[in-house]
Amino acid sequence: MAEASPEASESSERPAPDAGIPEQAVGDPTALAGASETDEGAAPGPTPACDFWDALYTRRSVRKFEKEPIPRELVRQVLHAGIWAPSSCNYQMWDFVAVDDPAVNAELARLSAQMGNAPVNVVVAYGRDFSEEGWANVQSASAAIQNMSLAAHVLGLGTFWITQMGDREKVRAVVGLPEDRLVVAVLALGKPKGEPRKGPKRRPLAQVAHFNHYAGRPIPSSANPADWAADLLATYQRARVLNGLRHNKPRAWEVAALRAALDELVPEGRDADAGKALRWLDVLPCTGIVTAEVNRARPAFAIDVVERTREVAEFAAQRTVPHGRTFGWPTSSALPAPPESAYAVVSCFYRLENLPEAARGELVQAMARWVKPGGRVVIAYVNRHSFHDLTEWLRERRGGPGGVEYVLAPDPNIGPFESLEPRAVETLCAQSGLTITARLGLQPVPSREEIEFRTRNFSKRHRRLSASIAWVLGVLGRFPGLATRRGRFQYVVAER
Ligand SMILES: Cc1cc2nc3c(=O)[nH]c(=O)nc-3n(C[C@H](O)[C@H](O)[C@H](O)COP(=O)(O)O)c2cc1C
């Protein structure tokens, strides 16, 4: 990446971009802004040379920034790149408000924590009533944002694009934009802290690009497992896991539930000194979050994983110490099948919910083959007879992400998802020749602080409603009998 030093800019200065500006480009905006022609066309800051493809490949969203302020000359240069974007009808109805006053940024951060990261937040707005057809206003503003992101990168700065800004009308009011301006996004801008992460991979060109006629099979926009072919689910999960899934951190209350379940259902294997004498197979671990927790909680087990693709299997296996062996399911996968009758424990945590009904049966049958006689199959699943479906419905109702968008986002729900009937799970076990020897239901509830944080952008009414639901769920969790029947997380242990 080129350095943004003044020396670099002097030695590599390219012709000012106003040379040869088409006539229609200089007219309107200059008049509207009351600026001179030179202001509009010439670069206000350094324009370091940088290979286009290099800039394209090395730009990354940066979310950690140095605190130091950014010289306005550099900020102006970034904004200048914005005005060189195309816009619908060449209206150029964008406005950029670069906030570098810490007090104003603090006000923005109160609306969304995302605006509390960078020394500069560029609020990008567009004339609300211009180019509404086909959302061309949003598209024009987006083109400007992408120009600014690339320019910032070439100038040695980092950016990240913020849509989750809370109430955009409040953002507009904080920076004093008039009502007829639509705030499209905010671009956080600053000097990156630390080395850029390795870039998330891109979906292969062959999957997304077509000539003349679309010839692909799209990832379904449906949260219903029945709508997903097995290979599309494999492709989707591979992309989510490898392309930098953000929701790949365990939530404290879910980890606590897992530990409580293990203590009751798999009490052995806590002794790290015992070596890796016992073998555990974790089935469809996806991000491997749960696998890593099992690894920490039961160090006497060597944990292998079985996944749909080699890449996801390797990703999950790398979260265990030592790294587990990798196997494939279904059998068409490029990986070998796990050995039969080999494992003391075969577990599947919240993955049956991803599968259509027939595939659930096939998977439980395969698990019954992989476990050794006298070993245990442990299945964790989300209970249909719990508050799960209601709380998901509420989340959607309050205008938050819902349906496929939400379901596909957080772990463990990576892919289509539907909660399961306890009786259906018991039938699956029986049909696979497994006898259920233990059951446990738990109702983990986030702490009050966590709930307050997660609902901070809700309306007052929905915040209160969420807190009440959490209270009810907490009470429910204190009665083991109720939690067993109504708890969101259900666990069954079955033996061959
Ligand atoms: C329209 C759009 C909205 C985005 N909104 C957010 C956001 O609200 N918060 C965030 O952290 N990142 C946001 N991003 C950044 C993406 O997460 C990021 O571009 C993506 O993960 C790819 O990573 P890369 O930019 O490093 O290539 C957004 C990106 C786009 C294009």
The ligand as an SDF file (V2000), in Angstrom:
LIG
                    3D

 31 33  0  0  0  0  0  0  0  0999 V2000
  -23.7380   -2.0280    2.3280 C   0  0  0  0  0  0  0  0  0  0  0  0
  -22.7300   -2.4580    3.3710 C   0  0  0  0  0  0  0  0  0  0  0  0
  -23.0720   -2.3400    4.6860 C   0  0  0  0  0  0  0  0  0  0  0  0
  -22.1530   -2.6880    5.6970 C   0  0  0  0  0  0  0  0  0  0  0  0
  -22.5020   -2.4790    6.9960 N   0  0  0  0  0  0  0  0  0  0  0  0
  -21.6070   -2.7700    7.9650 C   0  0  0  0  0  0  0  0  0  0  0  0
  -21.9210   -2.4800    9.3240 C   0  0  0  0  0  0  0  0  0  0  0  0
  -22.9880   -1.9450    9.6540 O   0  0  0  0  0  0  0  0  0  0  0  0
  -21.0080   -2.7990   10.2530 N   0  0  0  0  0  0  0  0  0  0  0  0
  -19.8090   -3.3770    9.9300 C   0  0  0  0  0  0  0  0  0  0  0  0
  -19.0260   -3.6710   10.8310 O   0  0  0  0  0  0  0  0  0  0  0  0
  -19.4690   -3.6390    8.6410 N   0  0  0  0  0  0  0  0  0  0  0  0
  -20.3300   -3.3410    7.6570 C   0  0  0  0  0  0  0  0  0  0  0  0
  -19.9920   -3.5630    6.3400 N   0  0  0  0  0  0  0  0  0  0  0  0
  -18.6610   -4.1290    6.0170 C   0  0  0  0  0  0  0  0  0  0  0  0
  -18.7270   -5.5870    5.6070 C   0  0  0  0  0  0  0  0  0  0  0  0
  -18.9150   -6.4080    6.7580 O   0  0  0  0  0  0  0  0  0  0  0  0
  -17.4090   -5.9640    4.9120 C   0  0  0  0  0  0  0  0  0  0  0  0
  -17.2740   -5.1570    3.7760 O   0  0  0  0  0  0  0  0  0  0  0  0
  -17.3830   -7.4230    4.4970 C   0  0  0  0  0  0  0  0  0  0  0  0
  -17.3120   -8.2510    5.6420 O   0  0  0  0  0  0  0  0  0  0  0  0
  -16.1950   -7.7550    3.6030 C   0  0  0  0  0  0  0  0  0  0  0  0
  -14.9760   -7.4640    4.2380 O   0  0  0  0  0  0  0  0  0  0  0  0
  -13.9190   -6.4850    3.5630 P   0  0  0  0  0  0  0  0  0  0  0  0
  -14.5600   -5.1240    3.4590 O   0  0  0  0  0  0  0  0  0  0  0  0
  -12.7390   -6.4850    4.5120 O   0  0  0  0  0  0  0  0  0  0  0  0
  -13.5570   -7.0170    2.2200 O   0  0  0  0  0  0  0  0  0  0  0  0
  -20.8800   -3.2090    5.3380 C   0  0  0  0  0  0  0  0  0  0  0  0
  -20.5450   -3.3230    3.9750 C   0  0  0  0  0  0  0  0  0  0  0  0
  -21.4520   -2.9400    3.0080 C   0  0  0  0  0  0  0  0  0  0  0  0
  -21.0610   -3.0220    1.5510 C   0  0  0  0  0  0  0  0  0  0  0  0
  1  2  1  0
  2  3  1  0
  2 30  2  0
  3  4  2  0
  4  5  1  0
  4 28  1  0
  5  6  2  0
  6  7  1  0
  6 13  1  0
  7  8  2  0
  7  9  1  0
  9 10  1  0
 10 11  2  0
 10 12  1  0
 12 13  2  0
 13 14  1  0
 14 15  1  0
 14 28  1  0
 15 16  1  0
 16 17  1  0
 16 18  1  0
 18 19  1  0
 18 20  1  0
 20 21  1  0
 20 22  1  0
 22 23  1  0
 23 24  1  0
 24 25  2  0
 24 26  1  0
 24 27  1  0
 28 29  2  0
 29 30  1  0
 30 31  1  0
M  END
$$$$
